[in-house]
């Protein structure tokens, strides 16, 4: 196979345990397998401690697997040191040299690789063009904003022309508005360069916005892998339903599906109406709070059986207020049956 469908990175049955003095071994990764395609924007998503950063470090060569192997373009690279892999990493901290200009920071890795000076200058110029910082080549890091410093770190990682760029929560230090701007920049860079990007993040909105595919991780395992819409619309477990976006998870018995399953419904799919309206509905409850959020309004409801759920609407629903009894309804295709 060639092009986008070819596996750039193959993770085959990788496990990683850490030994701590006087304590039992901690398993950070437990028999993880996946294939990351050439030219793909792939995201490892999960909470702190799920193993995503450990897996990224194994791909980079900073950690060795306890079992299993890592293939890059089909070749076993498990024992190769980082500098022998066609991979570069952008970390949370920008780690720019404060006494060097932007151009000198970008050129540093090329100097370590002994790239000829003429070629080095051309690559620095190309990398700065990609991140739109050509006019700031002579500035020092302290003269840049946080977002500009992050772009310099990206340019430095791109200048050696790696086949894979690893991104370890690179936007976590930025404020919300700048983080969203940089999400668009990262996606543009990946599409323009054609480099395989592998992002580690705990931010599900970030993962949904940028990724071609996402691997949702928990406790050292991959629980589900697929395109953002597939994972959002069809979560396979309660953990994925809760972690990706927002979900109401109810016992099947509460909505007439039997007691042996759980049913997930996204808040934006739930419609509310006054109990006295005479409209049909699946279940009844009482509004406990209403919160205006700008783009939508959030309704928190306590059901008659004590369960709590949320409904989101793009418009405030006339006549509804806290303490009011309501009926709740949603289309049958909004329900997802989950594994317990």
C-alpha positions in Angstrom: 0.0 0.0 0.0 1.1 3.6 -0.6 0.2 7.1 0.4 -2.2 7.9 3.3 -3.2 4.2 3.9 0.3 2.9 4.5 1.3 2.4 8.1 4.0 4.9 9.1 4.1 3.7 12.8 3.0 0.2 13.9 2.7 -0.5 17.6 2.6 -4.3 18.1 1.7 -5.7 21.6 3.6 -3.0 23.5 3.7 -3.2 27.2 5.7 -1.0 29.6 6.2 -1.5 33.4 8.2 0.7 35.7 9.9 -0.7 38.8 9.9 1.5 42.0 12.1 0.7 44.9 10.2 -1.0 47.6 7.0 -1.1 45.6 5.2 -3.3 43.1 5.9 -2.8 39.4 3.5 -0.2 37.8 2.1 -1.1 34.4 1.9 2.0 32.3 1.0 0.2 29.0 -0.8 -3.1 28.8 -0.5 -5.0 25.4 -1.2 -1.9 23.2 -1.4 -2.4 19.4 -2.2 0.2 16.7 -1.3 1.3 13.2 -0.8 5.0 12.5 -1.0 5.9 8.8 1.3 7.9 6.7 0.3 11.6 6.5 -2.2 11.1 9.3 -3.1 13.4 12.2 -3.4 10.9 15.0 -4.3 11.6 18.6 -3.7 9.7 21.8 -6.4 10.9 24.1 -7.0 10.1 27.8 -6.8 11.3 31.4 -3.6 11.8 33.3 -1.9 8.4 34.0 -3.6 6.5 31.1 -0.2 5.8 29.4 -0.5 8.1 26.4 2.8 10.0 27.1 4.6 6.8 27.9 3.5 5.5 24.4 4.7 8.7 22.8 8.1 8.4 24.5 8.4 4.8 23.3 7.7 5.9 19.7 10.4 8.7 20.2 12.9 6.3 21.6 13.1 8.0 25.0 11.7 4.8 26.6 12.1 1.1 25.6 9.1 -1.2 25.7 9.1 -4.0 28.3 7.5 -6.2 25.6 6.3 -5.8 22.0 7.9 -3.7 19.3 7.6 -0.4 17.4 7.9 -0.4 13.6 8.6 2.8 11.6 7.9 2.3 7.9 7.9 -1.4 8.5 11.3 -1.6 10.1 11.7 -2.7 13.8 12.9 0.5 15.5 12.3 -0.7 19.1 16.0 -0.6 20.1 17.1 2.5 18.0 18.1 5.6 20.0 16.1 8.8 19.4 18.6 10.4 17.1 18.5 7.4 14.8 14.7 7.6 14.3 13.0 9.8 11.6 11.0 11.4 14.4 11.0 14.8 16.2 9.2 15.9 19.3 7.6 19.1 20.5 7.2 19.2 24.3 4.9 21.1 26.7 7.7 23.5 27.5 9.1 25.3 24.5 12.7 24.8 25.7 14.0 27.7 23.6 17.6 28.9 24.1 17.1 32.4 25.6 20.4 33.8 24.3 19.7 32.6 20.7 17.6 34.4 18.1 14.6 32.7 16.6 16.6 31.7 13.5 19.4 30.3 15.7 17.0 28.3 17.7 15.5 26.8 14.6 18.9 26.1 13.1 20.2 24.3 16.3 19.1 20.8 15.4 20.4 21.2 11.9 23.8 22.1 13.2 23.8 19.0 15.4 23.1 17.0 12.3 26.0 18.7 10.5 23.7 20.0 7.7 25.7 22.3 5.4 25.4 26.0 6.1 23.7 26.9 2.8 21.1 24.1 3.1 20.7 25.0 6.8 19.7 28.6 6.0 17.2 27.5 3.4 15.6 25.0 5.8 15.4 27.6 8.6 13.7 30.0 6.1 11.3 27.3 5.0 10.4 26.3 8.6 9.8 30.0 9.6 7.6 30.4 6.6 5.5 27.4 7.5 4.8 28.9 11.0 4.5 32.4 9.6 7.4 33.9 11.6 9.7 35.0 8.8 9.7 38.6 10.0 10.8 37.6 13.5 13.9 35.6 12.7 16.3 38.0 14.5 14.2 38.4 17.7 15.1 36.7 21.0 12.5 34.4 22.7 11.8 37.0 25.4 10.5 39.4 22.7 7.9 36.9 21.6 4.4 36.0 22.9 3.6 32.5 24.2 2.0 31.6 20.9 4.9 32.8 18.9 7.4 30.9 21.1 5.3 27.8 20.5 5.6 28.4 16.8 9.4 28.7 17.1 9.4 25.3 18.8 7.3 23.9 16.0 9.7 25.4 13.4 12.7 23.9 15.1 11.1 20.4 15.1 10.0 20.8 11.4 13.4 22.0 10.1 15.1 18.6 10.0 12.1 17.3 7.9 11.1 14.4 10.1 8.7 11.8 8.8 6.8 11.8 12.1 6.2 14.8 14.5 5.3 13.9 18.1 3.4 16.6 20.0 3.3 16.2 23.8 0.4 18.4 24.9 2.0 21.4 23.1 -0.9 23.8 23.7 -1.5 23.2 27.4 0.3 26.4 28.5 -1.7 28.7 26.2 -4.9 30.5 27.1 -8.2 29.3 25.5 -8.4 31.7 22.6 -4.8 31.2 21.6 -5.1 27.5 22.1 -7.9 27.4 19.6 -6.0 29.5 17.1 -3.0 27.1 17.4 -5.2 24.1 16.8 -6.0 25.5 13.4 -2.3 26.2 12.8 -1.3 22.7 13.7 -3.9 21.2 11.4 -2.8 23.5 8.6 0.9 22.6 9.2 0.1 18.9 9.1 -1.8 19.2 5.8 0.8 21.5 4.2 3.8 19.4 5.1 2.3 15.9 4.8 4.2 14.8 7.9 2.5 12.2 10.2 1.5 14.1 13.4 0.9 12.2 16.6 -0.6 14.3 19.4 -0.9 13.5 23.1 -3.7 15.4 24.9 -6.3 15.1 27.6 -8.5 17.7 26.0 -11.2 16.0 24.1 -12.3 19.2 22.2 -8.7 19.6 20.9 -8.7 15.9 19.8 -12.1 16.2 18.0 -11.1 19.5 16.3 -7.7 18.3 14.8 -7.6 14.6 14.4 -8.1 12.2 11.5 -8.3 9.4 14.0 -8.3 9.2 17.8 -7.2 6.4 20.2 -9.0 6.8 23.6 -6.9 5.4 26.3 -7.5 4.4 30.0 -5.3 2.5 32.5 -2.7 1.6 29.9 -5.1 0.2 27.3 -6.8 1.5 24.1 -10.5 1.4 24.7 -11.7 2.6 21.3 -10.1 3.9 18.1 -11.6 5.7 15.1 -12.5 9.0 13.4 -13.7 11.8 15.7 -17.3 11.6 14.6 -17.4 7.8 14.9 -16.1 7.9 18.5 -18.4 10.8 19.4 -21.5 9.3 17.8 -20.9 5.7 18.7 -19.0 5.3 22.0 -18.5 1.6 22.8 -18.2 1.9 26.6 -19.3 4.2 29.4 -15.8 5.5 29.9 -15.6 6.7 26.2 -19.2 8.1 26.3 -18.3 10.1 29.5 -14.8 11.2 28.3 -15.6 12.3 24.7 -17.9 15.2 24.9 -20.8 15.1 27.4 -23.2 12.2 27.8 -26.1 11.1 29.9 -25.7 7.5 30.9 -28.9 5.8 32.3 -29.7 2.2 33.3 -31.6 0.6 30.5 -34.5 -0.1 32.8 -35.1 3.7 33.2 -36.0 4.0 29.5 -37.5 0.6 28.9 -34.6 -1.4 27.6 -34.1 -3.8 30.4 -31.8 -3.8 33.3 -28.8 -5.5 31.8 -27.6 -2.6 29.6 -26.7 1.1 29.9 -28.0 3.7 27.5 -26.1 6.9 26.6 -27.8 10.0 25.1 -26.0 13.2 24.3 -27.5 16.3 26.0 -28.1 18.1 22.7 -30.4 15.3 21.6 -32.8 15.6 24.5 -35.9 17.8 24.1 -37.8 19.2 27.0 -41.4 20.3 27.3 -43.7 21.2 30.1 -45.5 18.3 31.8 -48.8 20.0 31.2 -48.2 20.3 27.5 -49.7 16.9 26.7 -46.8 16.0 24.5 -45.5 12.4 24.6 -42.2 11.7 26.3 -39.9 8.9 27.4 -39.4 10.0 31.0 -40.3 12.7 33.5 -38.3 14.9 35.8 -37.9 18.2 37.5 -35.6 21.1 36.4 -33.0 21.7 39.1 -31.0 24.5 37.3 -30.8 26.5 34.1 -27.4 27.9 32.9 -27.0 30.2 30.0 -23.7 29.4 28.2 -23.8 31.8 25.2 -24.2 29.3 22.3 -26.6 27.2 24.2 -28.6 26.8 27.4 -27.9 23.9 29.8 -30.8 22.4 31.7 -30.1 20.1 34.7 -32.9 17.7 35.5 -33.6 15.2 38.3 -35.7 12.3 37.1 -38.6 10.9 39.1 -36.4 7.9 39.9 -33.6 10.1 41.3 -31.3 9.9 38.2 -29.8 13.2 37.0 -29.2 14.2 33.4 -28.5 17.3 31.3 -30.2 18.8 28.2 -28.7 21.4 26.0 -30.7 23.7 23.6 -29.5 26.4 21.3 -32.4 28.5 22.5 -33.9 29.1 25.9 -37.2 27.2 26.0 -40.1 29.5 26.7 -41.9 28.9 30.0 -39.4 26.6 31.6 -37.9 27.5 34.9 -36.1 25.8 37.8 -38.4 23.6 39.9 -40.7 22.9 37.0 -41.8 19.4 36.1 -41.0 18.4 32.6 -41.1 15.5 30.2 -38.0 14.5 28.3 -37.9 12.9 24.8 -35.2 12.0 22.2 -35.2 10.1 18.9 -34.4 6.4 19.1 -31.3 6.9 16.9 -29.8 9.2 19.7 -29.5 6.2 22.0 -26.2 4.2 22.3 -26.2 0.9 24.2 -23.0 0.6 26.2 -21.0 -2.3 27.6 -21.0 -2.1 31.4 
